[in-house]
């Protein structure tokens, strides 16, 4: 599995565990709401800044995004 797909899969898992919609995550992370679905599908190369925003919004450790 590519790193982008692994990241997206883990992002979706963490988001659902927190009971958040894609839209609420986007608002909390100060990202465009259309950005989250493309990340979760593994279509986007996200910057380290976006990784940090997502981790803070989900109250998660950055390493959680890269677990197998």
Short mmCIF file of the C-alpha atoms (twelve columns), coordinates in Angstrom:
data_MODEL
# 
_entry.id   MODEL 
# 
loop_
_atom_site.group_PDB 
_atom_site.id 
_atom_site.type_symbol 
_atom_site.label_atom_id 
_atom_site.label_alt_id 
_atom_site.label_comp_id 
_atom_site.label_asym_id 
_atom_site.label_seq_id 
_atom_site.Cartn_x 
_atom_site.Cartn_y 
_atom_site.Cartn_z 
_atom_site.pdbx_PDB_model_num 
ATOM 1  C CA . UNK A 1  0.000   0.000  0.000  1 
ATOM 2  C CA . UNK A 2  1.305   3.450  -0.914 1 
ATOM 3  C CA . UNK A 3  2.018   5.918  1.863  1 
ATOM 4  C CA . UNK A 4  -0.750  8.260  0.634  1 
ATOM 5  C CA . UNK A 5  -3.303  5.450  0.811  1 
ATOM 6  C CA . UNK A 6  -2.081  4.317  4.227  1 
ATOM 7  C CA . UNK A 7  -2.298  7.878  5.508  1 
ATOM 8  C CA . UNK A 8  -5.809  8.304  4.095  1 
ATOM 9  C CA . UNK A 9  -7.029  5.010  5.523  1 
ATOM 10 C CA . UNK A 10 -5.722  5.912  8.975  1 
ATOM 11 C CA . UNK A 11 -7.125  9.438  8.751  1 
ATOM 12 C CA . UNK A 12 -10.571 8.008  8.027  1 
ATOM 13 C CA . UNK A 13 -10.252 5.478  10.866 1 
ATOM 14 C CA . UNK A 14 -9.249  8.168  13.366 1 
ATOM 15 C CA . UNK A 15 -11.988 10.518 12.161 1 
ATOM 16 C CA . UNK A 16 -14.667 7.854  12.519 1 
ATOM 17 C CA . UNK A 17 -13.357 6.827  15.955 1 
ATOM 18 C CA . UNK A 18 -13.855 10.446 17.037 1 
ATOM 19 C CA . UNK A 19 -17.353 10.476 15.526 1 
ATOM 20 C CA . UNK A 20 -16.522 13.351 13.186 1 
ATOM 21 C CA . UNK A 21 -17.843 13.984 9.708  1 
ATOM 22 C CA . UNK A 22 -15.472 15.009 6.948  1 
ATOM 23 C CA . UNK A 23 -16.958 18.484 7.077  1 
ATOM 24 C CA . UNK A 24 -16.530 18.893 10.834 1 
ATOM 25 C CA . UNK A 25 -12.929 17.681 10.604 1 
ATOM 26 C CA . UNK A 26 -12.232 20.175 7.833  1 
ATOM 27 C CA . UNK A 27 -13.726 23.017 9.867  1 
ATOM 28 C CA . UNK A 28 -11.809 22.040 13.012 1 
ATOM 29 C CA . UNK A 29 -8.544  21.685 11.075 1 
ATOM 30 C CA . UNK A 30 -9.143  24.911 9.110  1 
ATOM 31 C CA . UNK A 31 -9.059  23.088 5.772  1 
ATOM 32 C CA . UNK A 32 -11.392 23.166 2.784  1 
ATOM 33 C CA . UNK A 33 -14.162 20.601 3.206  1 
ATOM 34 C CA . UNK A 34 -13.459 19.114 -0.236 1 
ATOM 35 C CA . UNK A 35 -9.853  18.366 0.758  1 
ATOM 36 C CA . UNK A 36 -10.622 15.654 3.351  1 
ATOM 37 C CA . UNK A 37 -12.271 13.123 0.980  1 
ATOM 38 C CA . UNK A 38 -9.375  13.301 -1.475 1 
ATOM 39 C CA . UNK A 39 -6.874  12.767 1.355  1 
ATOM 40 C CA . UNK A 40 -8.844  9.779  2.632  1 
ATOM 41 C CA . UNK A 41 -8.871  8.273  -0.867 1 
ATOM 42 C CA . UNK A 42 -5.084  8.587  -1.063 1 
ATOM 43 C CA . UNK A 43 -5.220  11.098 -3.909 1 
ATOM 44 C CA . UNK A 44 -3.361  13.944 -2.186 1 
ATOM 45 C CA . UNK A 45 0.192   14.563 -1.126 1 
ATOM 46 C CA . UNK A 46 -0.321  16.379 2.152  1 
ATOM 47 C CA . UNK A 47 2.202   18.791 3.592  1 
ATOM 48 C CA . UNK A 48 3.608   18.426 7.084  1 
ATOM 49 C CA . UNK A 49 1.571   21.510 8.012  1 
ATOM 50 C CA . UNK A 50 -1.650  19.752 7.005  1 
ATOM 51 C CA . UNK A 51 -0.579  16.611 8.895  1 
ATOM 52 C CA . UNK A 52 -0.122  18.730 12.007 1 
ATOM 53 C CA . UNK A 53 -3.516  20.437 11.551 1 
ATOM 54 C CA . UNK A 54 -5.240  17.067 11.198 1 
ATOM 55 C CA . UNK A 55 -3.464  15.597 14.217 1 
ATOM 56 C CA . UNK A 56 -4.438  18.580 16.362 1 
ATOM 57 C CA . UNK A 57 -8.038  18.490 15.133 1 
ATOM 58 C CA . UNK A 58 -8.284  14.788 15.958 1 
ATOM 59 C CA . UNK A 59 -6.241  15.060 19.155 1 
ATOM 60 C CA . UNK A 60 -4.033  12.295 17.771 1 
ATOM 61 C CA . UNK A 61 -0.332  11.590 17.617 1 
ATOM 62 C CA . UNK A 62 1.115   12.086 14.134 1 
ATOM 63 C CA . UNK A 63 2.474   8.525  14.181 1 
ATOM 64 C CA . UNK A 64 -1.131  7.236  14.200 1 
ATOM 65 C CA . UNK A 65 -1.456  8.273  10.552 1 
ATOM 66 C CA . UNK A 66 1.322   5.912  9.495  1 
ATOM 67 C CA . UNK A 67 0.396   2.682  11.303 1 
ATOM 68 C CA . UNK A 68 -0.047  -0.535 9.329  1 
# 
